[in-house]
């Protein structure tokens, strides 16, 4: 009886204690920091000027937002207790240092945002524990380099944002394990070159951002492994040449943006392999003309923008004007002439057909433009078309009735031809003057050289003659002196008349090997006799 009374007395207290214990456990599991806001299992500690991460965050939280605070570092194992966490926002802080084991234990994390901080470098193994991550955003930091194994093991990663950093290179095969990435954003960095194997492993990539970097040329040989890429953004770089290193077909690419570069040359065959290209932007470059080979590859285009280039409006513009006249897609912007001066700022369509620059003496059937052609211009008169932002302008051009020569239709001679003729005249005059100067120089050198050698030869003969006379005997001093005087006068006479002397045929045979005639002196009225 006493035991029964005790049970009846203790029973309510046991139930009360059990209830209190369950309430305590439940409240501990769903605890919310006092300075934060909690919505179920999502904790929001935003814009609180926090310098440290709160310690009493609910262990069963699925989401944690710490954005717009003053955090400066992420220490080791700080999120190890949040094993259920699926998303973590740490953007817009002052984070400079992330410990290598900061995310250890957060294996279920699928979305991590570290953008708009002051990160300069990330340890190699920072993201290795996050094997289930789908989205990683480290944009708007100060990252200068990436480690070779930075993204190792992230096989489920689909979206990787690294925009607006200071990256100069992309390590080879850094994305080798990221076989699920669909979007890669490397825009607004300082990239200049790409290694051939930089994008190895990105077989599912569909969108690639490389805009606002420092690329000087574009070689499609760097992209052969991107077999699923549909959109490539390369606007506002420093690209001046488009080329294709090897012949291959990139059948997946549909949109290519190359606006705002310095493109002057499109290599042969660059667009030949882009068989599925639909949208092309080449506006705000330095193109003066486009070859017929390039335009022949634009068969599948539905949208094209070539505005903002320095088009040279001479006969070379006719091929692209005729092609645009038959283009059935959307042409964004207006192509205007950059030269010559008399066509500056005018539409190339007007110059080509209305001003008659593309009227030839003989017109083939393939080059005859249509009577009326619709070209879509952006946002000029929306009321004229049911589709917003498009305006259809009809351009009528005369069609010749036959291919016979028309005397009234001839090519206009532009300023380029006049400049070419003037250049030829100046070049010919300079060449003629130089030729005359060279001839005068040769004559002067010849005249200065040969008289000097002749005078030296005559002096040598005079000395030999005196030696011979000394051997024959003594002569009266007066006769010898007179004879020497006559010989010297003869030598001077011969030297004075050397230039005008013309030898006869018989004397020409006595010329020496150096072209000088031997000097012969005869003394008339004197005779030497042996004693």
C-alpha positions in Angstrom: 0.0 0.0 0.0 2.8 2.4 0.8 4.5 1.7 -2.5 1.3 2.4 -4.3 0.9 5.7 -2.5 4.5 6.7 -3.3 4.0 5.9 -7.0 0.9 8.0 -7.1 2.7 10.8 -5.4 5.9 10.8 -7.5 4.1 10.2 -10.8 3.3 13.9 -11.6 6.7 15.0 -10.7 8.3 12.5 -13.1 6.1 13.6 -15.9 7.0 17.2 -15.2 10.8 16.5 -15.1 10.6 14.6 -18.3 8.8 17.5 -20.0 11.3 20.0 -18.7 14.2 17.9 -20.0 12.7 17.7 -23.5 12.0 21.4 -23.5 15.6 22.1 -22.5 17.0 19.9 -25.2 14.7 21.3 -27.8 15.6 24.9 -26.9 19.3 24.1 -27.0 19.0 22.7 -30.5 17.0 25.7 -31.8 18.9 28.4 -29.9 19.3 31.7 -31.8 22.0 34.3 -31.0 20.5 37.3 -29.4 21.9 39.8 -32.0 20.7 37.6 -34.9 17.4 36.9 -36.6 16.3 33.3 -37.0 13.7 32.0 -39.4 13.3 28.3 -38.7 16.7 26.8 -39.3 18.0 29.8 -41.1 20.1 32.3 -39.2 20.7 35.9 -40.3 23.4 37.9 -38.6 23.7 40.7 -41.2 24.8 44.4 -41.0 25.7 44.1 -37.3 29.4 45.3 -37.5 30.4 41.9 -36.1 34.2 41.3 -35.7 33.8 37.7 -34.7 31.4 34.9 -35.6 28.8 34.2 -32.9 29.5 31.0 -30.9 25.9 30.0 -30.0 24.6 29.4 -33.5 22.1 26.6 -33.7 23.9 23.3 -34.6 21.0 22.2 -36.8 21.0 25.4 -38.9 20.7 24.9 -42.6 21.7 28.4 -43.6 23.8 31.1 -42.1 24.3 34.7 -43.4 27.0 36.8 -42.0 27.2 39.4 -44.8 27.8 43.1 -44.3 29.9 42.8 -41.2 33.5 43.5 -40.2 34.9 40.0 -40.1 38.7 39.9 -40.8 39.5 36.2 -40.6 38.1 32.7 -40.6 39.9 30.6 -38.0 40.4 26.8 -38.0 37.4 24.5 -37.5 35.1 27.4 -36.9 32.2 25.7 -38.8 32.9 22.1 -37.7 29.8 22.1 -35.4 27.4 23.1 -38.2 27.3 19.8 -39.9 23.8 20.4 -41.4 24.8 23.7 -43.0 23.9 23.9 -46.8 24.6 27.6 -47.5 27.0 30.2 -46.0 27.1 33.8 -47.0 30.3 35.7 -45.9 30.3 38.5 -48.5 30.9 42.2 -47.9 33.2 41.8 -44.9 36.9 42.6 -44.5 38.2 39.1 -44.6 41.9 38.9 -45.4 42.9 35.5 -44.0 41.2 32.1 -44.3 42.7 29.2 -42.4 43.3 26.1 -44.4 40.9 24.1 -42.2 38.3 26.8 -41.8 35.5 24.7 -43.4 36.4 21.3 -42.0 33.2 19.5 -41.0 30.8 21.4 -43.3 30.6 18.5 -45.7 27.0 19.3 -46.7 27.7 22.9 -47.7 26.4 23.5 -51.2 26.7 27.2 -51.6 29.6 29.4 -50.3 29.9 33.2 -51.0 33.2 35.0 -50.1 32.8 37.9 -52.5 33.6 41.5 -51.8 36.3 40.9 -49.2 40.1 41.6 -49.2 41.4 38.1 -49.9 44.9 38.1 -51.5 45.6 34.4 -51.4 43.7 31.2 -50.5 45.5 28.2 -49.1 45.7 25.2 -51.4 43.3 22.9 -49.4 40.8 25.6 -48.3 37.9 24.1 -50.3 38.9 20.4 -50.3 36.4 19.4 -47.5 33.5 20.9 -49.4 32.9 17.9 -51.7 29.2 18.6 -52.1 29.5 22.3 -53.1 27.6 23.4 -56.1 28.3 27.2 -56.2 31.4 29.1 -55.1 31.8 32.9 -55.4 35.1 34.5 -54.6 34.6 37.6 -56.8 35.6 41.1 -56.0 38.6 40.3 -54.0 42.3 41.0 -54.5 43.4 37.5 -55.5 46.7 37.6 -57.4 47.1 33.9 -58.0 45.5 30.5 -57.7 47.1 27.4 -56.3 47.4 24.4 -58.7 45.1 22.2 -56.4 42.8 25.0 -55.4 39.6 23.2 -56.7 40.7 19.6 -56.3 37.9 17.2 -55.4 35.0 19.6 -56.3 33.4 17.2 -58.7 29.9 18.6 -58.1 30.7 22.2 -58.5 28.5 23.9 -61.2 29.0 27.6 -60.8 32.4 29.2 -60.2 32.7 33.0 -59.9 36.1 34.7 -59.8 35.3 38.1 -61.4 37.1 41.3 -60.5 40.3 40.0 -59.0 43.9 40.6 -60.0 44.6 37.2 -61.6 47.3 37.1 -64.2 47.5 33.4 -65.0 45.4 30.3 -64.8 47.3 27.3 -63.7 47.4 24.3 -66.1 44.7 21.7 -65.4 43.4 23.6 -62.3 39.8 22.6 -63.2 40.6 19.0 -64.0 38.3 17.7 -61.2 35.6 20.2 -61.8 33.8 18.1 -64.4 30.3 19.5 -63.6 31.0 23.2 -64.0 28.5 24.9 -66.3 29.5 28.6 -65.7 33.0 30.0 -65.2 33.5 33.7 -64.7 37.0 35.0 -65.0 36.0 38.5 -66.2 37.6 41.8 -65.0 41.0 40.3 -64.2 44.5 40.8 -65.7 44.8 37.7 -67.8 47.1 38.1 -70.8 47.6 34.5 -72.1 46.0 31.2 -71.6 47.8 27.8 -71.5 46.6 25.3 -74.0 45.4 23.0 -71.2 44.0 25.6 -68.9 40.4 24.4 -69.4 41.0 20.7 -69.2 38.1 18.9 -67.5 35.5 21.5 -68.4 33.5 19.2 -70.7 30.2 20.5 -69.5 31.0 24.2 -69.5 28.3 26.2 -71.3 29.1 29.8 -70.5 32.6 31.3 -70.2 33.4 35.0 -69.2 36.8 36.4 -70.1 35.7 40.0 -70.7 37.8 43.0 -69.5 41.1 41.2 -69.4 44.3 42.0 -71.3 44.3 39.4 -74.1 46.2 40.7 -77.2 45.1 37.9 -79.6 42.5 35.2 -79.8 43.5 31.7 -80.9 40.7 29.1 -81.0 43.3 26.4 -80.4 43.0 27.1 -76.7 39.3 26.0 -76.6 39.1 22.6 -78.3 38.1 20.8 -75.0 35.1 23.0 -74.4 32.8 20.8 -76.4 29.6 22.0 -74.7 30.4 25.8 -74.7 27.6 27.9 -76.1 28.4 31.4 -75.0 31.9 33.1 -74.9 32.4 36.6 -73.7 35.6 38.3 -74.8 34.6 41.9 -75.0 36.8 44.8 -74.0 40.2 43.2 -74.2 43.1 44.2 -76.4 42.6 41.7 -79.2 43.9 42.9 -82.5 44.1 39.6 -84.5 41.7 36.7 -84.7 43.2 33.4 -85.8 42.7 29.7 -85.7 45.7 27.7 -84.9 44.3 24.4 -86.1 41.4 23.4 -88.3 38.5 22.0 -86.2 34.8 22.4 -85.9 33.3 24.1 -82.8 29.7 23.0 -83.3 28.4 24.0 -79.9 29.3 27.8 -79.8 26.3 30.0 -80.5 27.1 33.4 -79.1 30.5 35.2 -79.4 31.0 38.7 -78.1 34.2 40.4 -79.3 33.1 44.0 -79.0 35.3 46.8 -77.6 38.6 45.3 -78.8 41.2 46.5 -81.3 40.5 44.0 -84.0 42.1 44.9 -87.4 42.6 41.5 -89.0 40.4 38.4 -89.1 42.5 35.4 -90.1 41.4 33.2 -93.0 39.2 30.4 -91.8 38.5 31.8 -88.3 34.8 31.5 -88.6 34.8 28.4 -90.8 34.7 26.0 -87.9 31.9 27.9 -86.0 29.1 26.2 -87.9 26.4 26.9 -85.3 27.2 30.5 -84.5 24.0 32.6 -84.2 25.0 35.8 -82.4 28.1 37.7 -83.2 29.3 41.1 -81.9 32.3 42.8 -83.5 31.2 46.4 -82.8 33.7 49.1 -81.5 36.8 47.6 -83.1 39.2 48.9 -85.8 37.9 46.9 -88.8 38.2 48.7 -92.1 36.9 45.8 -94.3 35.8 42.2 -94.1 36.9 39.6 -96.7 34.4 37.6 -98.7 35.8 34.4 -97.2 34.9 35.6 -93.7 31.3 36.5 -94.7 30.8 33.2 -96.5 31.0 31.5 -93.0 28.3 33.7 -91.6 25.5 31.7 -93.1 23.8 30.8 -89.8 23.9 34.2 -88.1 20.6 35.6 -86.8 22.1 38.6 -85.0 25.1 40.7 -86.1 26.6 44.0 -84.8 29.4 45.6 -86.8 28.9 49.2 -85.7 31.6 51.5 -84.3 34.3 50.4 -86.7 36.4 52.6 -89.1 35.0 51.3 -92.3 36.9 52.4 -95.4 34.2 53.4 -97.9 35.8 52.7 -101.2 35.2 49.8 -103.7 36.3 47.3 -101.0 33.1 48.0 -99.0 30.9 46.8 -101.8 31.1 43.1 -101.0 30.0 43.6 -97.4 27.3 46.1 -98.4 25.8 43.7 -100.9 26.0 40.9 -98.2 24.2 43.1 -95.6 21.7 44.0 -98.3 20.6 40.3 -98.4 21.1 39.5 -94.7 17.8 38.2 -93.2 18.8 38.5 -89.5 18.9 41.3 -87.0 21.6 44.0 -87.6 22.3 45.9 -84.5 23.6 49.5 -84.8 24.5 51.4 -88.0 27.8 50.8 -89.9 29.3 54.2 -90.7 32.3 55.3 -92.8 35.5 56.2 -91.2 37.2 57.2 -94.4 37.6 59.0 -96.8 36.8 62.4 -95.5 33.9 63.1 -97.9 32.0 60.0 -96.6 32.9 60.4 -92.9 30.0 59.4 -90.6 27.7 58.3 -93.4 26.0 54.9 -93.5 27.9 52.5 -95.7 24.6 51.3 -97.2 23.8 54.9 -98.4 27.3 55.4 -99.7 27.4 52.0 -101.5 24.0 52.3 -103.3 22.7 55.8 -103.1 26.0 57.6 -103.8 26.9 55.1 -106.5 30.2 53.9 -105.2 29.3 50.3 -105.9 28.0 50.8 -109.4 30.4 49.0 -111.9 30.5 49.1 -115.6 29.4 45.5 -115.8 27.2 44.0 -113.2 26.9 40.2 -112.8 23.6 38.6 -111.8 25.0 37.4 -108.5 26.1 40.9 -107.4 22.8 42.7 -108.3 21.2 43.9 -105.1 17.5 43.4 -104.4 14.9 46.0 -105.2 14.0 46.4 -101.6 15.9 45.1 -98.6 14.9 45.2 -95.0 17.6 46.0 -92.5 16.8 46.1 -88.8 18.1 49.1 -86.9 18.0 49.4 -83.1 15.3 51.5 -81.4 14.7 54.2 -84.0 11.0 54.0 -84.5 9.1 51.3 -82.5 5.8 52.4 -83.8 6.7 51.2 -87.3 7.1 47.6 -86.1 5.1 45.5 -83.7 8.3 44.1 -82.2 9.8 46.3 -79.6 13.1 47.9 -80.3 13.3 47.1 -84.0 12.8 49.3 -87.0 12.7 48.1 -90.6 14.1 50.4 -93.2 13.6 49.7 -96.9 16.4 50.7 -99.2 15.5 50.7 -102.9 18.3 50.3 -105.4 18.2 50.4 -109.2 18.6 47.1 -111.0 20.2 47.2 -114.5 18.2 45.4 -117.1 21.3 43.8 -118.8 24.9 43.0 -118.1 26.1 45.2 -121.0 28.5 48.0 -120.4 26.8 51.2 -119.3 28.7 54.4 -120.1 27.1 56.3 -117.3 28.1 53.8 -114.7 31.8 53.8 -113.9 34.0 53.6 -110.8 34.6 56.9 -109.1 38.2 57.9 -108.8 38.8 58.5 -105.1 41.5 60.4 -103.3 43.4 57.1 -102.9 44.2 57.0 -106.6 45.3 60.7 -106.6 47.6 60.0 -103.7 49.1 56.9 -105.4 49.8 58.9 -108.6 51.5 61.7 -106.7 53.6 59.2 -104.8 54.8 57.6 -108.1 55.7 61.0 -109.6 57.7 62.0 -106.5 59.4 58.6 -106.3 60.4 58.8 -110.0 61.8 62.3 -109.7 63.9 61.4 -106.7 65.3 58.3 -108.5 66.3 60.4 -111.5 68.1 63.0 -109.4 70.0 60.3 -107.5 71.1 58.6 -110.8 72.5 61.9 -112.1 74.4 62.5 -108.9 75.9 59.0 -109.0 77.1 59.6 -112.6 78.7 62.9 -111.7 80.4 61.3 -108.7 81.9 58.6 -110.9 83.3 61.1 -113.4 84.8 63.3 -110.7 86.5 60.3 -109.0 87.9 59.2 -112.3 89.3 62.6 -113.2 90.9 63.0 -109.8 92.6 59.6 -109.9 94.1 59.1 -113.4 95.9 62.5 -113.9 97.8 62.1 -110.7 99.0 58.7 -111.7 100.1 59.9 -115.1 102.2 62.7 -113.6 104.0 60.3 -111.3 104.8 58.0 -114.3 106.3 60.9 -116.3 108.6 61.8 -113.4 109.8 58.3 -113.2 110.6 58.2 -116.9 112.5 61.5 -116.6 114.7 60.1 -113.8 115.4 57.0 -115.9 116.4 59.2 -118.8 118.9 61.3 -116.7 120.5 58.1 -115.4 121.0 56.8 -119.0 122.6 60.1 -120.1 125.0 60.0 -117.1 126.3 56.6 -118.2 127.1 57.8 -121.7 129.6 60.4 -120.5 130.1 63.9 -119.5 128.3 66.5 -121.4 128.7 70.2 -121.3 126.8 71.6 -118.4 125.0 74.1 -120.5 123.8 71.4 -123.0 122.7 69.0 -120.3 120.9 71.8 -118.5 119.1 72.9 -121.7 118.2 69.3 -122.4 116.8 68.7 -118.9 114.8 71.9 -119.2 113.3 70.8 -122.5 112.4 67.4 -121.1 110.8 69.0 -118.1 108.8 71.4 -120.3 107.8 68.4 -122.5 106.5 66.6 -119.4 104.6 69.6 -118.3 103.2 70.0 -121.8 102.1 66.4 -122.0 100.4 66.6 -118.6 98.6 69.8 -119.6 97.2 68.3 -122.8 96.5 64.8 -121.3 92.8 65.3 -121.0 92.2 66.5 -124.6 94.7 64.0 -126.1 93.1 61.4 -128.4 95.4 58.7 -129.6 95.3 57.3 -133.1 94.6 53.7 -133.9 98.3 52.9 -134.1 99.0 54.6 -130.8 96.1 52.9 -129.1 97.9 49.6 -129.4 100.8 51.0 -127.3 98.6 51.7 -124.3 99.7 50.2 -121.0 97.6 47.8 -119.0 96.4 50.5 -116.8 95.0 52.5 -119.8 97.8 55.2 -119.9 99.8 55.8 -123.1 103.6 55.7 -122.9 105.2 59.1 -123.1 107.9 59.5 -125.8 110.2 62.5 -126.0 112.3 63.4 -129.1 114.9 66.2 -129.0 115.0 68.0 -132.4 118.2 69.7 -133.4 120.5 68.0 -130.9 122.4 64.8 -131.3 124.5 62.9 -128.9 127.7 61.2 -130.1 129.9 58.8 -128.3 133.5 59.9 -127.7 
